[in-house]
Amino acid sequence: MGIKPITLRQYIGFVAVPDSVKELIPKIISKSDAIRLCKVVTNVPKALDLAYKISKYDSASKKRYLVALKQLGSTADHFEIMHLTNQFRAKQNISMKISKKQAKGLAKIASVTETEPQEFAKKIITDYLKRRGY
């Protein structure tokens, strides 16, 4: 057919979106968000309500919200979904660069404690943030 499989899946997914939700595209919700939302929420009034609620969020928050909605199911209320959404936001991977000398020191201390350097660095940062009240 000359199109990528993902493009075909998007077309097929969009066909399943109810017309009342399609009317919100692109003013209130994006096409991909509408597809994700309607895959989980089959009740059209509830889908419309959620579409208006998430329209205020930035794109990353919308994505996290829809992932949380998928995990919790369409019967979950908005506050449960938001709670899980915020947990996703809190669990971020942070990368940082340290000097070779610091990396060797971290590896040396980690080997003494019999942990991986990444886990040891995570423990150091976590302990520091706890002491600061985070």
C-alpha positions in Angstrom: 0.0 0.0 0.0 3.0 2.3 0.3 2.4 3.4 3.9 4.0 2.5 7.2 2.2 0.1 9.5 2.1 2.7 12.2 0.3 5.1 9.9 -2.2 2.4 9.0 -2.9 1.8 12.7 -3.4 5.5 13.3 -6.0 5.6 10.4 -7.8 2.5 11.8 -7.7 3.9 15.3 -9.1 7.2 14.2 -12.1 5.5 12.5 -13.1 4.2 15.9 -13.2 7.6 17.5 -16.8 8.8 17.9 -17.9 11.9 15.8 -18.6 14.0 18.9 -15.0 13.5 20.0 -13.7 14.1 16.5 -15.3 17.5 16.6 -12.9 18.5 19.3 -9.8 18.0 17.1 -7.6 20.1 16.9 -9.2 22.8 19.1 -9.5 20.9 22.3 -7.5 17.7 21.9 -5.0 16.3 19.4 -5.9 13.4 17.0 -3.5 11.0 18.7 -4.8 11.9 22.2 -8.4 11.4 21.0 -7.4 7.9 19.7 -5.7 7.0 23.0 -8.6 8.3 25.0 -11.3 6.5 23.0 -9.3 3.2 23.2 -9.8 3.2 27.0 -13.0 5.1 27.5 -15.9 3.8 25.4 -18.5 5.9 27.1 -18.8 9.0 24.8 -20.0 11.5 27.5 -17.2 10.5 29.8 -14.6 10.7 26.9 -15.8 14.2 26.2 -15.6 15.2 29.8 -12.0 13.8 30.1 -11.0 15.5 26.8 -12.1 18.9 28.2 -10.3 18.2 31.5 -7.0 17.2 29.9 -7.2 20.0 27.3 -5.7 22.4 29.9 -2.6 20.2 30.4 0.7 20.5 28.5 1.5 17.6 26.0 3.7 15.7 28.5 1.0 15.8 31.2 -1.6 14.7 28.7 0.5 11.7 27.7 1.1 10.8 31.4 -2.6 11.2 32.1 -3.6 8.9 29.3 -1.0 6.3 30.3 -2.4 6.4 33.9 -6.0 6.1 32.5 -5.0 3.1 30.5 -3.5 1.4 33.6 -6.4 2.2 35.9 -9.2 1.7 33.4 -12.2 3.7 32.4 -13.9 3.2 35.8 -11.2 5.2 37.7 -12.2 8.7 38.8 -10.2 11.8 37.8 -8.5 12.2 41.2 -7.1 8.6 41.1 -5.9 9.1 37.6 -4.2 12.4 38.6 -2.6 10.8 41.5 -1.0 8.1 39.3 -0.1 10.8 36.7 1.8 12.8 39.4 3.7 9.6 40.4 4.8 9.2 36.8 6.1 12.7 36.8 8.0 12.2 40.0 9.8 9.1 38.7 12.1 10.7 36.1 15.5 9.5 35.0 18.1 12.2 35.4 21.5 11.9 33.7 24.5 13.9 34.7 28.1 14.1 33.7 30.9 13.8 36.2 34.7 13.9 35.6 36.7 10.7 35.1 38.3 11.1 38.5 34.8 11.4 40.1 33.6 8.4 38.2 36.6 6.3 39.3 36.0 7.4 42.9 32.3 6.6 42.7 33.1 3.1 41.2 35.7 2.5 43.9 33.3 3.4 46.8 30.5 1.5 45.2 32.6 -1.7 45.0 33.4 -1.4 48.7 29.7 -1.3 49.4 29.1 -4.0 46.9 26.6 -2.0 44.8 26.6 -0.8 41.3 27.9 2.8 40.8 24.4 3.9 39.4 22.7 2.5 42.5 25.2 4.1 44.8 24.9 7.5 43.1 21.1 7.2 43.4 21.4 6.4 47.1 23.7 9.4 47.6 21.3 11.8 45.9 18.2 10.4 47.5 19.8 10.7 51.0 20.8 14.3 50.3 17.4 15.2 49.1 15.7 13.6 52.1 18.0 15.6 54.4 16.8 18.7 52.6 13.2 17.8 53.1 12.3 16.5 49.6 
